[in-house]
Amino acid sequence: MGYDRGVNDLTAFILAGGKSSRMGRDKAFLRWQEGTLLDHVWEMAHELTPQVRIVADRKRFASYGAALIEDIYPGCGPLGGIHAALSSTVSPWNLMLAVDLPLLNGRLLSYLVALARESDATVTVPSVGGRLQPLCAVYRREFAEVAGQSLEAGQNKIDLVLARVKTQTIEEETLLGAGFSREMFRNVNTPQDLEEVRRCSASDA
């Protein structure tokens, strides 16, 4: 697969607007390797495309300036962030990445983007443990319209919106067969989660 072709038709968005209530502090600025979780995802996204944006509150991330996108529908969770991202983009393909998925790697992201480019699906999304992973997925910008309709109606659940569009689901068996681990999709919601993924990362080093 031509993972690296056409980088200018891709924008990556880092969803960093969560409240981090269970963590007790902003997850984006948690220490990870030589920097923060946000640094880690930012650098990984830049390996795929020069066009990287952060979807978050401007007050908390003011230093990122023009790279920052704010929700159009505040307080509506990840779907609100995805809608804001896609409402701002001019790229046909858009990679959404949660800031709290530190075990992802560039090869997996390249793999997902390549599959998206070869499909006419509106969304290309992995499925792990029987659950879709919409915060590590590739969206065509047309998804903004259906997302906006759902948000206007007070419906914030991403899975229900995905059911309304053509979705390419990459099943766990396919991911494993391509050499990826389900551990890559572990997110960090609590301090214990963070320690566990740090141990997992150290064991893979």
Legacy VTK file of the C-alpha trace (Angstrom):
# vtk DataFile Version 3.0
C-alpha trace
ASCII
DATASET POLYDATA
POINTS 205 float
0.000 0.000 0.000
1.186 3.532 -0.761
1.064 4.809 2.803
2.896 8.066 2.125
1.327 9.291 -1.075
-0.753 12.432 -1.272
0.058 13.820 2.167
-1.514 17.178 1.286
-4.939 15.573 0.930
-4.843 14.574 4.603
-5.308 16.607 7.771
-4.814 15.096 11.215
-6.852 16.348 14.162
-5.951 15.675 17.788
-9.024 15.619 20.006
-7.863 17.123 23.298
-11.019 18.742 24.626
-12.010 16.168 27.226
-12.583 17.139 30.861
-10.110 14.537 32.247
-12.283 14.251 35.351
-11.156 10.739 36.296
-7.502 11.602 35.758
-7.712 14.683 37.974
-5.593 16.792 35.602
-5.468 17.555 31.904
-4.513 14.369 30.061
-2.953 16.272 27.176
-0.153 17.532 29.432
0.636 14.280 31.232
4.282 13.273 30.955
4.999 10.660 28.323
8.476 9.624 27.201
10.438 12.828 26.504
7.444 15.138 26.558
3.680 15.016 27.046
0.882 12.902 25.616
0.021 15.808 23.334
3.632 16.093 22.155
3.674 12.377 21.395
0.498 12.391 19.300
1.461 15.688 17.628
4.800 14.283 16.458
3.215 11.031 15.294
0.591 12.909 13.281
3.273 15.113 11.690
4.968 11.989 10.346
1.886 11.521 8.151
1.004 15.072 7.153
2.215 18.640 7.734
-1.402 19.600 8.367
-2.045 18.886 12.053
-4.659 20.643 14.188
-5.806 20.404 17.800
-9.489 20.447 18.727
-9.694 21.934 22.212
-10.502 24.986 24.309
-8.483 28.022 23.217
-7.747 29.151 26.775
-5.982 25.888 27.636
-4.050 25.587 24.377
-3.450 29.211 23.387
0.208 28.557 22.567
-0.825 26.454 19.551
-2.378 29.506 17.863
-3.621 28.877 14.333
-3.388 25.106 14.817
-6.284 25.237 17.270
-9.935 24.480 16.458
-12.744 25.058 18.964
-16.036 23.172 19.157
-19.014 24.681 17.386
-21.255 22.715 19.743
-19.433 22.929 23.108
-19.997 20.243 25.702
-21.145 17.597 23.227
-18.241 15.199 23.686
-16.106 13.644 20.942
-18.783 13.995 18.249
-18.696 17.752 18.791
-14.929 17.709 18.310
-15.139 15.624 15.149
-17.815 17.935 13.752
-15.708 21.033 14.488
-12.672 19.447 12.847
-14.510 18.453 9.699
-16.255 21.817 9.483
-12.825 23.476 9.338
-11.051 21.154 6.915
-10.459 21.377 3.189
-8.879 17.916 3.033
-10.875 15.006 1.614
-9.469 12.667 4.285
-9.161 13.548 7.931
-7.537 11.476 10.642
-9.066 11.839 14.113
-6.840 10.960 17.067
-7.672 11.056 20.753
-4.870 12.594 22.780
-5.051 9.738 25.310
-4.002 6.828 23.056
-0.240 6.740 23.703
0.394 3.214 22.386
-0.603 4.040 18.818
2.181 4.119 16.268
2.722 5.704 12.892
2.573 2.431 10.995
-0.972 1.769 12.201
-2.078 5.283 11.295
-0.526 4.984 7.834
-2.305 1.663 7.390
-5.695 3.164 8.254
-5.159 6.151 5.963
-4.172 3.873 3.086
-7.320 1.776 3.534
-9.440 4.926 3.660
-7.940 6.270 0.439
-8.726 3.016 -1.348
-12.370 3.019 -0.246
-15.427 5.113 -1.003
-16.544 4.834 2.631
-17.312 8.031 4.521
-15.541 6.667 7.607
-12.817 4.048 8.021
-12.760 2.843 11.617
-11.032 -0.009 13.489
-12.990 -2.371 15.700
-11.281 -3.875 18.750
-12.840 -5.987 21.465
-16.161 -5.795 19.652
-16.185 -1.984 19.873
-15.616 0.621 17.211
-12.675 2.979 17.761
-13.979 6.260 16.284
-11.250 8.326 17.960
-8.602 6.625 15.857
-10.319 6.700 12.490
-10.344 8.414 9.102
-13.289 10.592 8.094
-14.264 12.216 4.839
-15.246 15.828 5.385
-18.848 15.079 4.297
-19.353 13.453 7.702
-19.614 16.981 9.141
-23.129 17.363 7.738
-24.618 14.272 9.345
-22.710 14.970 12.575
-24.123 18.481 12.665
-27.660 17.182 12.154
-27.235 14.788 15.057
-25.812 17.463 17.340
-28.671 19.808 16.490
-31.058 17.027 17.494
-29.244 16.519 20.798
-27.832 13.129 19.738
-24.148 12.934 20.681
-23.366 9.216 20.340
-20.856 8.623 17.577
-21.791 4.980 16.938
-25.363 5.965 16.076
-24.119 8.528 13.576
-21.709 6.030 12.015
-24.677 3.765 11.363
-26.134 6.469 9.113
-23.178 6.673 6.712
-21.118 4.219 4.672
-18.574 2.920 7.157
-15.587 0.680 6.452
-14.931 -1.305 9.614
-11.460 -2.800 10.020
-12.064 -5.850 12.189
-9.706 -6.896 14.954
-8.772 -10.100 13.127
-7.617 -8.017 10.152
-5.598 -5.706 12.391
-3.930 -8.629 14.157
-3.164 -10.239 10.803
-1.465 -7.026 9.694
0.790 -7.152 12.757
-1.012 -4.711 15.053
-1.941 -5.280 18.674
-5.237 -4.514 20.361
-3.163 -2.895 23.124
-2.544 0.022 20.766
-6.088 1.188 21.433
-5.769 1.377 25.213
-6.616 4.847 26.415
-5.743 6.479 29.709
-8.599 7.715 31.871
-7.079 7.280 35.338
-3.602 7.447 36.924
-3.679 3.638 37.097
-4.329 3.446 33.341
-1.334 5.681 32.749
0.974 3.498 34.815
-0.258 0.384 33.019
0.381 1.781 29.545
3.807 3.026 30.678
4.671 -0.530 31.736
3.288 -1.873 28.480
5.363 0.629 26.485
8.507 -0.234 28.454
8.023 -3.965 27.857
7.743 -3.374 24.087
10.854 -1.194 23.979
LINES 1 206
205 0 1 2 3 4 5 6 7 8 9 10 11 12 13 14 15 16 17 18 19 20 21 22 23 24 25 26 27 28 29 30 31 32 33 34 35 36 37 38 39 40 41 42 43 44 45 46 47 48 49 50 51 52 53 54 55 56 57 58 59 60 61 62 63 64 65 66 67 68 69 70 71 72 73 74 75 76 77 78 79 80 81 82 83 84 85 86 87 88 89 90 91 92 93 94 95 96 97 98 99 100 101 102 103 104 105 106 107 108 109 110 111 112 113 114 115 116 117 118 119 120 121 122 123 124 125 126 127 128 129 130 131 132 133 134 135 136 137 138 139 140 141 142 143 144 145 146 147 148 149 150 151 152 153 154 155 156 157 158 159 160 161 162 163 164 165 166 167 168 169 170 171 172 173 174 175 176 177 178 179 180 181 182 183 184 185 186 187 188 189 190 191 192 193 194 195 196 197 198 199 200 201 202 203 204
